[in-house]
Amino acid sequence: MWLYQDKQVQVGRSFVDANGVKHPRNWSNWTEARKQQVGLVWKADPVVESYDSRFFTAPGVQKSLTDKPVVDEAGQPVLDEDGNPMITEGLKPAAIKATKAEAGRRLNETDWYVIRAEETGEPVPQEIRDARAAIRAAADSIETKINNAKSHTAFVNLHNAPVDAQGNPTGPAPINAWPGA
């Protein structure tokens, strides 16, 4: 960005210098020497570091793996409207909650077989029982991987799909290792 006396000057717009001289809107076509003579200074836009907001609150600032109590300036617990201590949910508890919800969603698709079996005595087909068992096993496996992630990096890596030597994915990310994925 171009600055004149620490104020930004818009390209394509005229500006007035400290001596009251109005400079034309095509000033950006001037030579570097002319711009400097008038007092224009180029300042590069600040570099904004990118970060993955799923795992970081700011560049280099990791979200907590575990739940943390919310405290006020004096270090006292902040209470919700029911008088319970508030917490900031950690990455691991949130991931386990999401895993349970996904397992529930997948099981829900075939719950009617189980309900029908209870109500009518008609057996649940073996392939449905096997599919439901595979969903529960996958959920248990994913939760174990989440719980076994001892560092922030290990947790983040659960979200990365394995790749071959050419960088092509060879399967789902460990946190998404559901049957049929």
C-alpha positions as CSV (number, residue, x, y, z in Angstrom):
1,M,0.0,0.0,0.0
2,W,1.1,3.5,-0.7
3,L,1.4,5.9,2.2
4,Y,1.8,9.7,2.4
5,Q,2.7,10.9,5.9
6,D,1.6,7.5,7.4
7,K,-1.9,7.8,5.7
8,Q,-2.9,5.4,3.0
9,V,-3.3,6.8,-0.5
10,Q,-5.7,5.0,-2.8
11,V,-4.5,4.1,-6.2
12,G,-6.7,5.8,-8.8
13,R,-7.6,8.7,-6.4
14,S,-6.0,12.1,-6.1
15,F,-4.5,13.3,-2.9
16,V,-3.4,16.6,-1.3
17,D,0.0,16.9,0.2
18,A,1.1,18.9,3.3
19,N,1.7,22.0,1.1
20,G,-1.9,21.9,-0.2
21,V,-0.9,20.7,-3.6
22,K,-3.5,18.4,-5.2
23,H,-1.9,15.5,-7.0
24,P,-3.7,13.8,-9.9
25,R,-5.4,10.4,-9.6
26,N,-2.9,8.9,-12.1
27,W,0.0,9.5,-9.6
28,S,0.5,5.7,-9.6
29,N,2.0,6.0,-13.1
30,W,4.8,8.2,-11.9
31,T,8.3,6.9,-11.6
32,E,9.6,5.7,-8.3
33,A,11.8,8.7,-8.1
34,R,8.9,11.1,-8.6
35,K,6.8,9.3,-6.0
36,Q,9.6,9.5,-3.5
37,Q,10.2,13.2,-4.3
38,V,6.5,13.9,-3.4
39,G,6.8,11.9,-0.2
40,L,5.0,8.7,-1.1
41,V,6.3,5.5,0.6
42,W,5.5,1.9,-0.4
43,K,4.7,-0.3,2.6
44,A,4.0,-4.0,1.9
45,D,0.7,-5.4,3.2
46,P,1.3,-7.4,6.4
47,V,1.6,-11.1,5.9
48,V,-1.3,-12.9,7.4
49,E,-0.3,-16.4,8.7
50,S,-2.9,-19.0,7.9
51,Y,-3.8,-21.6,10.4
52,D,-6.3,-24.4,10.7
53,S,-9.0,-23.1,13.0
54,R,-10.2,-26.7,13.8
55,F,-7.0,-27.1,15.9
56,F,-5.6,-23.6,16.6
57,T,-7.1,-20.4,18.0
58,A,-4.4,-18.3,16.2
59,P,-1.2,-19.0,14.3
60,G,0.9,-21.2,16.6
61,V,-1.7,-21.2,19.4
62,Q,-3.0,-24.7,19.9
63,K,-6.5,-25.5,21.1
64,S,-6.5,-27.6,24.3
65,L,-6.9,-31.4,23.9
66,T,-8.9,-31.5,27.2
67,D,-11.8,-29.6,28.7
68,K,-10.7,-26.5,30.5
69,P,-12.7,-24.5,33.1
70,V,-13.7,-21.0,32.2
71,V,-12.4,-18.6,34.8
72,D,-12.7,-14.8,35.4
73,E,-9.9,-12.3,35.8
74,A,-9.5,-13.3,39.4
75,G,-9.1,-17.0,38.5
76,Q,-12.6,-17.9,39.8
77,P,-14.8,-20.3,37.9
78,V,-17.4,-18.7,35.7
79,L,-20.9,-20.2,36.3
80,D,-23.7,-20.7,33.8
81,E,-27.3,-19.6,34.4
82,D,-27.9,-22.8,36.5
83,G,-24.9,-22.2,38.7
84,N,-22.7,-24.9,37.1
85,P,-19.0,-24.2,36.3
86,M,-18.6,-23.4,32.6
87,I,-16.0,-25.2,30.5
88,T,-14.3,-24.8,27.2
89,E,-14.6,-28.1,25.4
90,G,-11.3,-29.7,24.4
91,L,-10.5,-31.2,21.1
92,K,-10.6,-34.8,22.3
93,P,-14.0,-34.6,24.1
94,A,-15.4,-32.8,21.0
95,A,-14.1,-35.5,18.7
96,I,-15.4,-38.3,20.8
97,K,-18.8,-36.6,20.9
98,A,-18.7,-36.2,17.1
99,T,-17.8,-39.9,16.8
100,K,-20.7,-41.0,18.9
101,A,-23.1,-38.8,17.0
102,E,-21.8,-40.3,13.7
103,A,-22.1,-43.8,14.9
104,G,-25.7,-43.0,16.1
105,R,-26.5,-41.5,12.7
106,R,-25.2,-44.6,10.9
107,L,-27.0,-47.0,13.3
108,N,-30.2,-45.1,13.0
109,E,-30.5,-46.1,9.3
110,T,-31.1,-49.7,10.4
111,D,-32.7,-49.2,13.8
112,W,-36.1,-50.2,12.2
113,Y,-34.8,-53.7,11.8
114,V,-34.1,-54.0,15.5
115,I,-37.5,-52.4,16.4
116,R,-39.3,-54.8,14.0
117,A,-37.5,-57.8,15.5
118,E,-38.6,-56.6,19.0
119,E,-42.2,-56.0,18.0
120,T,-42.8,-58.9,15.6
121,G,-40.1,-61.5,16.4
122,E,-38.9,-61.4,12.8
123,P,-35.1,-61.7,13.0
124,V,-32.7,-59.0,12.0
125,P,-30.9,-60.1,8.8
126,Q,-27.3,-61.3,9.4
127,E,-25.8,-58.7,7.0
128,I,-27.6,-55.9,9.0
129,R,-26.3,-57.3,12.3
130,D,-22.8,-57.5,10.8
131,A,-23.0,-53.9,9.5
132,R,-24.2,-52.6,12.9
133,A,-21.4,-54.5,14.6
134,A,-18.9,-53.0,12.2
135,I,-20.2,-49.5,12.9
136,R,-19.9,-50.0,16.7
137,A,-16.4,-51.5,16.2
138,A,-15.3,-48.6,14.1
139,A,-16.6,-46.1,16.7
140,D,-14.7,-47.9,19.4
141,S,-11.5,-47.9,17.3
142,I,-11.8,-44.2,16.5
143,E,-12.4,-43.3,20.1
144,T,-9.4,-45.4,21.2
145,K,-7.2,-43.5,18.6
146,I,-8.5,-40.2,19.9
147,N,-7.9,-41.2,23.6
148,N,-4.4,-42.5,22.7
149,A,-3.4,-39.2,20.9
150,K,-0.9,-37.9,23.6
151,S,0.0,-34.7,21.8
152,H,-1.6,-32.0,19.8
153,T,0.4,-33.2,16.7
154,A,-0.8,-36.8,17.2
155,F,-4.4,-35.6,17.4
156,V,-4.1,-33.4,14.3
157,N,-2.5,-36.4,12.4
158,L,-5.7,-38.4,13.1
159,H,-7.4,-36.1,10.6
160,N,-4.8,-36.7,7.8
161,A,-5.5,-39.5,5.3
162,P,-2.6,-41.9,4.7
163,V,-0.9,-41.4,1.3
164,D,1.3,-43.5,-1.0
165,A,4.7,-42.5,-2.3
166,Q,3.1,-40.2,-4.9
167,G,1.0,-38.4,-2.3
168,N,-2.3,-40.1,-3.3
169,P,-4.7,-41.0,-0.5
170,T,-4.7,-44.7,0.3
171,G,-7.7,-44.6,2.7
172,P,-9.7,-42.4,5.0
173,A,-8.1,-40.4,7.8
174,P,-8.0,-42.5,11.0
175,I,-10.8,-40.3,12.6
176,N,-13.0,-41.1,9.6
177,A,-12.3,-44.9,9.3
178,W,-16.0,-45.9,9.1
179,P,-17.1,-49.1,7.2
180,G,-17.4,-48.4,3.5
181,A,-15.3,-45.2,3.8
